[in-house]
Amino acid sequence: MRLFFSCALILGPSILSANSDSLSVPLQMQAVRANETMTIDGLLTESVWQNPGLRGFKQRLPFEGALPSQETEVWIAYDDEALYVAARMHDTAPDSIIQTLGRRDADITADWFQFYIDPYFDKRSGFYFAVSAVGSLQDGTLYNDDWDDNSWDGVWEGKAHIDSGGWTVEMRIPYSQLRFHQEERYTWGVDFRRIIGRINERDFLVYTPLKESGFVSRFVPLVGIDHVTPPQDLEILPYITSRAEYTQHSTGDPFNNGSRILPGMGADVKVGLGSSLTLSATVNPDFGQVEVDPAVVNLSDVESFFQEKRPFFIEGANTFRFGRGGSSNYWSFNWSEPNFFYSRRIGRNPQGSLPISPDYVDNPLGTHILGAAKLTGKMGDNWNVGTIQAVTNREFTSTQTAGVRDRYQVEPLTYYGLARGQKDFNNGNQGFGAIATVTKRFFNEDGSGNLLIDQINNEAYVGGIDGWTFLDSDKDYVLTGWAGMSNVHGSPARITALQTNSRHYLQRPDASYLHVDSSATSLTGYAGRLNLNKQKGPVMINAALGLIDPKFDVNDLGFLWRADVVNYHAAVGYRWTDATPYYNNVGLNAAFFGSTDFGGTKTWQGLFTNGWFELPNFYNFSWSFAYNPYTYDIRNTRGGPTMLSPIGREWDFNFNSDSRKSLVMSAFGFTYIGGGGLQNYAEVDAQFKPAANVSLTIGPSYSHNYNESQWVTSYSDPTATATYGSRYVFAFLEQTTLSANIRLDWTFTPQLSLQLFAQPLISSGDYSDYKDFQQPRTFNFKKFGDAGSTLTKTVSATGDVSYTFDADGNGPAPSYTVSDPNFNFRSLRGNAVLRWEYRPGSTIYLVWTQSRSDVESVGDFEFSHSFSRLVGAQPDNIFLVKFSYWWNM
């Protein structure tokens, strides 16, 4: 036996298998030193690739554990600067290899070879690198043992070649792209995946069984690499831009004549600190090449959440994820999980408002980031660490009124700080982490920022701990949890406004446990959640209990939808994963869920069931149904008394066709009946692939909603004793929205691509039947115009419409006037991005962004009229050229 192992190590890349189980899990893989010049061309001509390669792959899909339909061989070599990976994908029908070409990191149906590596050998994290049969590239990071993130773009090389025996791949991955501890001899974890596109087959060297969890922890040890020194890496990516803006403007606007040219320059820097840490910094960053945000019509009291798209912040973002370690599955039912770090707060739109209504105004489009730095990696005894530090500039709005110009500060100089650490123990059976954020604003001592002191928090501190523990030796059950506290400081006026805003509503008159402290200069709160998940087997179990204190607030550097929540759920399910002639996999779940506030008021409750199945032709379907009994709405009155929520029922359905076809369809439908209204939503996505390098996706969506209790306004009325001295005005709202997401991906080469995105949107809202909320904890209203009340419509000389409410006509109750809330909003946003990576890591972008919008105070939805108005609206056009060059020193 000893002779066998010795011979296996000498022969080069080899597999040593343990035959104690059906998976034939490899014991280790051997790397060999390359003593020749390695040419990355996809041709396996180098001598290190001439010995027999590693075999022994098994299917994970569609037939778990079966032998692959086609053989695969892999090799690993190394030298003093890089790791080399090669593979031969044998194929008895090479003319059937799917040769779809896509831009970098595009999720396309094709034949792929993927290499996974865990260079820290912590069995929880790592990197992946993938090459398609025609040379498209993908890469990203691995974390939490089961999850991956494609936001990281490494600088490496990968080439593929198709021949009569199938296809081959070569990769060169510099050590500068892999962080690892320096040792005399290295042991890393590796795995490989091959995708055979035409039959949707997924072959792995070592795979995660469909009824289990854990991926990185199963990797094969890679041995044989020695006398390699991690490089003291220094990467510099300077850029220059030229930006031309052609925007709409008013006649006589002194700040905007319709056009301007804005040159710019900056740089990104990465420095390897020791063998395990990477420092990333950006100076005067420009993100003009990212896709525009979609337009939204938000009639709720909750802030809209937008995904981060800026490369500096999305790269390595998983380092800063909080409360999501250990478990592979986190269910949620009406649980508004706080994000302790929401990177879009850095560079946000200025928050200050003006004390006047000027004739002309020049608002900054965002807060300028003076600089930002990010440190990530390993420290000490395998602690995963990360920190972000950023400073944003003071921002000013210039105004002109009656020919007089003025200038107001709308955002102070601000420092943002974030620190995160996490470590697992006992071979991943337990884990512990901590996070802390700091936001500090510097208001001008000369008084020019005094208006902001009552509008923006002065400083905010947030801290939390998280962790997990498996409850059994087989790692079937895992208990995860987190807890956090927040502390916000500001002037009495600012903290009063914070207590009464839509996240907190501490002024609710019928909540005896709440009160507003108008003299307070700080606000402190807490939150936390426990989650139980069954990770393995056909039976699924998931349960959670979470709470968010009414005074908890993380929105200076995080994102919080709601406070004052106690939330819980318990769910069970069963999954059939063994493929049959009738299905590939089937699943069924059921759950009970609910929420209360801290006073015990039942704000949400229900029963839920859902299921899914995938057919042998890879069409898949899913459905769900939920029933909600009577509960109470503590937010619809916007800080007023509690309102009853009538019984509700929800249905949804989802469908996806076979992604291998030239036409791929998906559809989603949603209906909710009850709760005082009716919601209908439908979306269809059609992806056309007329050529191997062209993809056009058109995704129209349509919603038609009726709401019996749409918030309009509230006003003080001492005669309204039943509702604590205020009137709460609601209306019947009929809202119709038609929109579409349109994308064109045209990939000329793996390095050159054109992306077009456009989002047209038309949304109308028709308000009618204005009414007065009558009594707390009911759904009772009195329509204005009935029982002695009056409703008066007024049209001004300029055509503006307003409504005046009076609860008792000529009686003592005061009247109140609001502008017509009816709306018809149209928007078209889009951009075109030509991206050319002319050398590894160095890129040229050509970008055109256009936006146009139009709005009328008309509630009727008339497509032809709205479309005509949208086409006729004058656009804003922005053209950008960005040139970057990557240096590795």
Rosetta blueprint (number, residue, H / E / L):
1 M L
2 R H
3 L H
4 F H
5 F H
6 S H
7 C H
8 A H
9 L H
10 I H
11 L L
12 G L
13 P L
14 S L
15 I E
16 L E
17 S E
18 A L
19 N L
20 S L
21 D L
22 S L
23 L L
24 S L
25 V L
26 P E
27 L E
28 Q E
29 M E
30 Q E
31 A L
32 V E
33 R E
34 A L
35 N L
36 E L
37 T L
38 M L
39 T L
40 I L
41 D L
42 G L
43 L L
44 L L
45 T L
46 E L
47 S H
48 V H
49 W H
50 Q L
51 N L
52 P L
53 G L
54 L E
55 R L
56 G L
57 F L
58 K E
59 Q E
60 R E
61 L E
62 P L
63 F L
64 E L
65 G L
66 A L
67 L L
68 P L
69 S L
70 Q L
71 E L
72 T E
73 E E
74 V E
75 W E
76 I E
77 A E
78 Y E
79 D L
80 D L
81 E L
82 A E
83 L E
84 Y E
85 V E
86 A E
87 A E
88 R E
89 M E
90 H E
91 D L
92 T L
93 A L
94 P H
95 D H
96 S H
97 I L
98 I L
99 Q L
100 T L
101 L L
102 G L
103 R L
104 R L
105 D L
106 A L
107 D L
108 I L
109 T L
110 A L
111 D L
112 W E
113 F E
114 Q E
115 F E
116 Y E
117 I E
118 D E
119 P L
120 Y L
121 F L
122 D L
123 K L
124 R L
125 S L
126 G E
127 F E
128 Y E
129 F E
130 A E
131 V E
132 S E
133 A L
134 V L
135 G L
136 S L
137 L E
138 Q E
139 D E
140 G E
141 T E
142 L E
143 Y E
144 N L
145 D L
146 D L
147 W E
148 D E
149 D E
150 N L
151 S L
152 W L
153 D L
154 G L
155 V L
156 W L
157 E E
158 G E
159 K E
160 A E
161 H E
162 I E
163 D E
164 S L
165 G L
166 G E
167 W E
168 T E
169 V E
170 E E
171 M E
172 R E
173 I E
174 P E
175 Y H
176 S H
177 Q H
178 L L
179 R L
180 F L
181 H L
182 Q L
183 E L
184 E L
185 R E
186 Y E
187 T E
188 W E
189 G E
190 V E
191 D E
192 F E
193 R E
194 R E
195 I E
196 I E
197 G H
198 R H
199 I H
200 N L
201 E E
202 R E
203 D E
204 F E
205 L L
206 V L
207 Y L
208 T L
209 P L
210 L L
211 K L
212 E L
213 S L
214 G L
215 F L
216 V H
217 S H
218 R H
219 F L
220 V E
221 P E
222 L E
223 V E
224 G E
225 I E
226 D E
227 H L
228 V L
229 T L
230 P L
231 P L
232 Q L
233 D L
234 L E
235 E E
236 I E
237 L E
238 P E
239 Y E
240 I E
241 T E
242 S E
243 R E
244 A E
245 E E
246 Y E
247 T L
248 Q L
249 H L
250 S L
251 T L
252 G L
253 D L
254 P L
255 F L
256 N L
257 N L
258 G L
259 S E
260 R E
261 I E
262 L E
263 P E
264 G E
265 M E
266 G E
267 A E
268 D E
269 V E
270 K E
271 V E
272 G E
273 L E
274 G L
275 S L
276 S L
277 L E
278 T E
279 L E
280 S E
281 A E
282 T E
283 V E
284 N L
285 P L
286 D L
287 F L
288 G L
289 Q L
290 V L
291 E L
292 V L
293 D L
294 P L
295 A L
296 V L
297 V L
298 N L
299 L L
300 S L
301 D L
302 V L
303 E L
304 S L
305 F L
306 F L
307 Q L
308 E L
309 K L
310 R L
311 P H
312 F H
313 F H
314 I H
315 E L
316 G L
317 A H
318 N H
319 T H
320 F H
321 R L
322 F L
323 G L
324 R L
325 G L
326 G L
327 S L
328 S L
329 N L
330 Y L
331 W L
332 S L
333 F L
334 N L
335 W L
336 S L
337 E L
338 P L
339 N E
340 F L
341 F L
342 Y L
343 S H
344 R H
345 R H
346 I L
347 G L
348 R L
349 N L
350 P L
351 Q L
352 G L
353 S L
354 L L
355 P L
356 I L
357 S L
358 P L
359 D L
360 Y E
361 V E
362 D E
363 N L
364 P L
365 L L
366 G L
367 T L
368 H L
369 I E
370 L E
371 G E
372 A E
373 A E
374 K E
375 L E
376 T E
377 G E
378 K E
379 M E
380 G L
381 D L
382 N L
383 W E
384 N E
385 V E
386 G E
387 T E
388 I E
389 Q E
390 A E
391 V E
392 T E
393 N L
394 R L
395 E E
396 F E
397 T E
398 S E
399 T E
400 Q E
401 T E
402 A L
403 G L
404 V E
405 R E
406 D E
407 R E
408 Y E
409 Q E
410 V E
411 E E
412 P L
413 L E
414 T E
415 Y E
416 Y E
417 G E
418 L E
419 A E
420 R E
421 G E
422 Q E
423 K E
424 D E
425 F E
426 N L
427 N L
428 G L
429 N L
430 Q E
431 G E
432 F E
433 G E
434 A E
435 I E
436 A E
437 T E
438 V E
439 T E
440 K E
441 R E
442 F E
443 F L
444 N L
445 E L
446 D L
447 G L
448 S L
449 G L
450 N H
451 L H
452 L H
453 I H
454 D L
455 Q L
456 I L
457 N L
458 N L
459 E E
460 A E
461 Y E
462 V E
463 G E
464 G E
465 I E
466 D E
467 G E
468 W E
469 T E
470 F E
471 L L
472 D L
473 S L
474 D L
475 K L
476 D L
477 Y E
478 V E
479 L E
480 T E
481 G E
482 W E
483 A E
484 G E
485 M E
486 S E
487 N E
488 V E
489 H E
490 G L
491 S L
492 P H
493 A H
494 R H
495 I H
496 T H
497 A H
498 L H
499 Q H
500 T H
501 N L
502 S L
503 R L
504 H L
505 Y L
506 L L
507 Q L
508 R L
509 P L
510 D L
511 A L
512 S L
513 Y L
514 L L
515 H L
516 V L
517 D L
518 S L
519 S L
520 A L
521 T L
522 S E
523 L E
524 T E
525 G E
526 Y E
527 A E
528 G E
529 R E
530 L E
531 N E
532 L E
533 N E
534 K E
535 Q L
536 K L
537 G L
538 P L
539 V E
540 M E
541 I E
542 N E
543 A E
544 A E
545 L E
546 G E
547 L E
548 I E
549 D L
550 P L
551 K L
552 F L
553 D L
554 V L
555 N L
556 D L
557 L L
558 G L
559 F E
560 L L
561 W L
562 R L
563 A L
564 D L
565 V E
566 V E
567 N E
568 Y E
569 H E
570 A E
571 A E
572 V E
573 G E
574 Y E
575 R E
576 W E
577 T L
578 D L
579 A L
580 T L
581 P L
582 Y L
583 Y L
584 N L
585 N E
586 V E
587 G E
588 L E
589 N E
590 A E
591 A E
592 F E
593 F E
594 G E
595 S E
596 T E
597 D L
598 F L
599 G L
600 G L
601 T L
602 K E
603 T E
604 W E
605 Q E
606 G E
607 L E
608 F E
609 T E
610 N E
611 G E
612 W E
613 F E
614 E E
615 L L
616 P L
617 N L
618 F L
619 Y L
620 N E
621 F E
622 S E
623 W E
624 S E
625 F E
626 A E
627 Y E
628 N E
629 P L
630 Y L
631 T E
632 Y E
633 D E
634 I L
635 R L
636 N L
637 T L
638 R L
639 G L
640 G L
641 P L
642 T L
643 M E
644 L E
645 S E
646 P L
647 I L
648 G E
649 R E
650 E E
651 W E
652 D E
653 F E
654 N E
655 F E
656 N E
657 S L
658 D L
659 S L
660 R L
661 K L
662 S L
663 L E
664 V E
665 M E
666 S E
667 A E
668 F E
669 G E
670 F E
671 T E
672 Y E
673 I E
674 G E
675 G L
676 G L
677 G E
678 L E
679 Q E
680 N E
681 Y E
682 A E
683 E E
684 V E
685 D E
686 A E
687 Q E
688 F E
689 K E
690 P E
691 A E
692 A L
693 N L
694 V E
695 S E
696 L E
697 T E
698 I E
699 G E
700 P E
701 S E
702 Y E
703 S E
704 H E
705 N E
706 Y E
707 N E
708 E E
709 S E
710 Q E
711 W E
712 V E
713 T E
714 S E
715 Y E
716 S E
717 D L
718 P L
719 T L
720 A L
721 T H
722 A H
723 T H
724 Y L
725 G L
726 S E
727 R E
728 Y E
729 V E
730 F E
731 A E
732 F E
733 L E
734 E E
735 Q E
736 T E
737 T E
738 L E
739 S E
740 A E
741 N E
742 I E
743 R E
744 L E
745 D E
746 W E
747 T E
748 F E
749 T E
750 P L
751 Q L
752 L E
753 S E
754 L E
755 Q E
756 L E
757 F E
758 A E
759 Q E
760 P E
761 L E
762 I E
763 S E
764 S E
765 G E
766 D E
767 Y E
768 S E
769 D E
770 Y E
771 K E
772 D E
773 F E
774 Q L
775 Q L
776 P L
777 R L
778 T L
779 F L
780 N L
781 F E
782 K E
783 K E
784 F L
785 G L
786 D L
787 A L
788 G L
789 S L
790 T E
791 L E
792 T E
793 K E
794 T E
795 V E
796 S L
797 A L
798 T L
799 G L
800 D L
801 V E
802 S E
803 Y E
804 T E
805 F E
806 D E
807 A L
808 D L
809 G L
810 N L
811 G L
812 P L
813 A L
814 P L
815 S E
816 Y E
817 T E
818 V E
819 S E
820 D L
821 P L
822 N L
823 F E
824 N E
825 F E
826 R E
827 S E
828 L E
829 R E
830 G E
831 N E
832 A E
833 V E
834 L E
835 R E
836 W E
837 E E
838 Y E
839 R E
840 P L
841 G L
842 S E
843 T E
844 I E
845 Y E
846 L E
847 V E
848 W E
849 T E
850 Q E
851 S E
852 R E
853 S E
854 D E
855 V E
856 E E
857 S L
858 V L
859 G L
860 D L
861 F L
862 E L
863 F H
864 S H
865 H H
866 S H
867 F H
868 S H
869 R H
870 L H
871 V H
872 G H
873 A L
874 Q L
875 P L
876 D E
877 N E
878 I E
879 F E
880 L E
881 V E
882 K E
883 F E
884 S E
885 Y L
886 W L
887 W E
888 N E
889 M L
